Structures are given as C-alpha cells and as structure tokens.
Amino acid sequence: MRGSLRYIIALLLGGITLISYYCKRSVNDVTGETQHIDMTADQEIALGLQAAPEMAQQYGGLHPDKQASAAVERIGQQIVRSTKAGQTAYKFQFHLLADENTINAFALPGGQVFITAGLLKNLKTEGQVAGVLAHEIGHVVARHSAEQIAKSNLTQGLTGAAAIGLYDPDRPGTAASAAAAAMVGKLLTLRYGREDELEADKLAVDFTPSAGYDPRAMIQVMQVLEQANQGGGPPEFLSTHPNPGNRIEELQRDIQTDFPQGLPANLKP
C-alpha cells in the first residue's frame, strides 16, 4: 500500500511539474520565439543584480582602470541604444573584471554583462569588443539564462518525482543515488547549448552594424579564441560558452544573409 502511494505521489508531482513548465509560455519581443519561462523581466533583473557582486568577486572584483572600464560601458551602451535591446525592460550595465589571466565574458539575467581584462587585452579593435558585448547582450534579450533556469527546475522536479517513486525504505542508498541524479541533471542545464550560442552569435551580427561596428570583428574574436585554445587549456569563455562547431562559418553565413549586397561603409573594425 505504501509503495502504491509513493508511486501515485510521484506521478502527481511529475505531472504538476510538466504542466507547470509547458503552460508557462511567452513570446520573446526581440526574437519572436515562444519560450517556456517562469520568470518575469523584473525577476531576471533582480536575480542578476543579486548575483553580480559574487560573480565579480570570483574574478578578483572590478578592474581599477576607470578609463578602460568606461570604454567597455560606452561600447556596450552604444549597442543597447542602437538596437532592440534598448527597447526591452532590461537594465544593462557593463563591467570590466580585474582578472588578467582568464579569458572570459558572460552575462547574468537582466542585463549585467562582464568581460575579463584577460579577454580584453587579447582584443585588438573596438569592433571586437563590441562583438563580444553584443553576443552577451544577445544572451540577455533572448532570455537564455531564464530558459536554462526553467529547464533546470523541470529536471529537478522530475528527478524529485523519480526519487519519491524509487525510494525503498529497505534500501536507503537509493535516496542518495536519486539525489545525485538530481544534481547531475541540474548541472547539465546550466550551460548554454549549441542553439543558444548560435542565436547569440546571430544577434551579435544583427546588433553590431546598427551600433556602427563591423560584424566581421566577431569572426576575429573566434580566431583569437582559437589561438588561445592552442596555447594549452581552453579559455574559460569556451567552457561557459560551449563551442557549437564551426562558428566562423555560421557567422559568415549570418553576415551574408543580413547583407547580401555587402556591408554598409564606414563601420568601425
């Protein structure tokens, strides 16, 4: 009887989790995609602001060079003002991190965008910086983090239901195994996947020309990352942003699609 009750509870919990995930649908104003997200823009902003100090601390805090930090903020805000990103509810802020050795950039939900000094010093032009920041802006407006959180909650709910259904009081080790499975399932959803990366790349191609920058600079960024990858361990950027295959070819295709007659003149490289 107790076993049957566990199975019923597990099925109910799993059903509620699935219904909650699939019923929460919203259309993204920038991408036009229908997404399963259970957070509002205000909640994303609050979450990003709450996490920002801790994330910055992991990279040695903010960089003391006020001039370089101001340049990062200026370039980022230029992209926001010139594109659909500026029409969203997100409050974008751009931060230069003090870490001189780590090559990375990332964005938190709601518009907190970070780039390490280690990556910045490897970039040769303002257009390359713009490409990186536009890519991160793309993640924010496409709500990729919110999607990942929703998927993580879905996985956690389903694995929790499975833990209840599989729990055997005569074999308590099964509870630990179920908890471990839940943790693995959650970790697997925390990083951006191939489609998210390609979409952020595509948005960078869309955004940079509107802000006056050459989108081909993003191809140069990929080449910089490839060179850094050959020098030993992969840059952290490629860990937090899994390489989705030949992104250079995808970027070239995106540029050709957006500008079949060629790029506008006088774009900053």
N, C-alpha and C positions, 0 to 999 in steps of 0.2 A: 504493500500500500504506500509506504513512504517513498519507494522508488518511483512509483507511478506519479506521485505528487511532484517529485522533483522534475520529472520529465514534462509535466504539464506546466510547471512554473518556468522551466527553461524555454519551452515553446512559446509561452506568452511573452516572456522577456525578449526573445529573439524576434517575435512578430512585432512587438511595440517598437523595437529598435529599427527594424526595416521600414515600418510605416513612417516613423518619425523622420528618417533620413530621406526617403523618396517623396514625402509630401512637402518637404521644405524646399521649394523651388523658387528661383528668382532669375530674371533676365538681366544680364550684365549690360549696362548702358554703353560701355565702351566697345566690348567685343561682340555684343548681340547674342552671346551664348546663354543657354539655360543651364543654371548651375544648382547643385544641391548644397546649400549653405545655411547654417543655423545661427549665423551672427549678423547683426546689423553693422553698417559702416561705423556708427559711433562706438560699438563694442570693439571693432577692429582697431580703431584709433586708440581707445583706452588700453587695449591689450598691448599695442605697440609701445605706447608711452611708458607703460609699467615695466616692460621688458628691456627697454632701451638702455638704462644705466647699467644693468647687469651684463648685457651683451657687450657694451663698450668696455667694461672692466676686463672682460676676457681677452681683450686686445690691448691692454695697457692704458685704457682710457682714451680721451680725445687728444689729438696731436696739439702740441703747444704752438705750432706755427700758425698764427692767426691769418696771415696772408694766404697761405695755401688752403686753409680751411674756408676762408671767404671765397676763394676761387671755385672750390667744389660746390659751395652753396649757390654761387652765382650761376654756374653752368646748369646745375640741377633745376633751379627755379626758372631759368630761361626755357628749359624743356617743358616744364609744367605749364607755364604761362602760354606757351605756343601751341599746346595740344589739348586733346580731350581730357588729359589728366587734370588740367586746371578746372574742368567743369564738374569734377567729382567732389564728393564730400570730404575727401581725404586731405589731411593737413601735412604736406610734405616738408620734411627737414632733412638736410644732407650733412653728414658728419664725416670728418677725416679722422681715422683712428691712428693711434700712436705707433702701432706695431710696424716696424720697418722690415721685418723678415717674412711675414706671412703675406702671401698673395691672395687677397680675397675681397669680395664685395657682397653685400646681402641687403635685403630689405625686410623689415618687420611689417606685420599687418598694419594698415592705417597710414603708412607714409614715412616711417623712419628709415632712411636709407644710409648705409655705411660703406665706406671704401677704406681699405688699409693703406698706410703710407708705403707698405711693401709693394702693393699693386700700382699705386700712383706713380712711384718713381720708375716703374717699368714702362709707363705710357709716355709717348713722345709728343703727342699733339693734344690740343684741346678737344678736337673731334673724337679722339679715342676715349678721353674721359667722358665725354658726352655719350658715347656709345654704351659704356659700362653703366652709367647712371640711368640712361633711357631703358636699358634692359631691366634694371631693378625696378624702375617706375612701372614697367610693363607687368612685372610680377604683382605689384600692388594693385593696379587698376584691374587686372584680370582676376584678382582675388584668389590667387593660387594658395596662399597660406590658409585662408579661410576654408577653401576646399579640402586641403590636407587635414585640417583640424576636424572637419565634418567626417571625412573618411576614417580618421583615427578613432573618433567617437563611435562610428559604426562598427569598426573592427573590435573595439573594446567591448561594446555591448554584446556583440555576437559571441566573442570568446568568453565573456562572463556568463552568457546563457549556456554555452557548452560546458563551462566549468561546473555549473549547477547540475546539468544533466548527467555529467560523467562522474560527479563526485561519489565516491564509495566510502562510507564511514569505516568499512573494514580494511580499506587501503588508502590511508590518509596521504600517501605520496602523490595520488592523482591530483589533489588540490594544488600542490606545488607545481606540478607539471602544467596544469591549466593556467596558473598564474604566470609561469614563464612564457607560455604560448601567447598570452595576452600582451605581455611586454614586447615580445618579438614582433607581434602583429602591429603594435603601435609604432615601434621604431621604423618599421618598413614603410610607414605612410608619412614620415616626417620630411623626407627629401623630395625635391621636385623631380618629376618624371620627364621622359622624353618629350611628350606633347607640351608640357608646361614650358620647358626650355625653348622649344621651337616657337611657341606662341610669344614668349618674352622677346626672343630674337626678332620675330616679325614686327612686334610693336616698336622695338628699337629702330627698325628700318622705317617704320611709319613716322615715328616721332622726331628723329634727328633732323631730317630736312626741314620740317616745319619750324624748328628752332635755329635753322641756319647752318647745320652741320652736315658733313658728307657721311652718308650711311655706310660707305665703304670702309670707314675707320673701324667699324665693328669687326670687319674681316681682319684688319691688322691686329685688333685685340686678340682674336682667336690665334693668330700666328705668334703673338707674344706669349700666350699661354702654352702653346705647343713647344716653344723653345724652352720655357721654364720647366716644362714636364720632362724634357730630355736631360735636364741637369741633375736628376735624382728623383726624389719622390714627387708626386704630382702636386701642383699648387692647391691650396685648400679650396680655392674657387671651384676646382674640378671635383672636389669632394662634396661641397654643398650644392653644386650645380652639376649633376652627373652629365658627362659628355654624351650627347644624344646621337653620336655618329659623326658624320662629316657635316658639321655645322657651317663650314665655309661654303660648301656647295648650296646649302639651304639658304644662306644669306644672299648669295649671288642670285639665286632664283627669286627670292623675295624682292630684291632691288630691281631685277628685270621686269617683274610683274608690276611693281608700283610705277616704274619709269621706263616704259617700253621705248620711248623716244629719246631716252638719255636723261641724265640728272640735270637739275637746274644749274645755272652758272653761279659762281661766287659763293659756293658752300665752303665753310671752313673745314680744312682737312683734319 
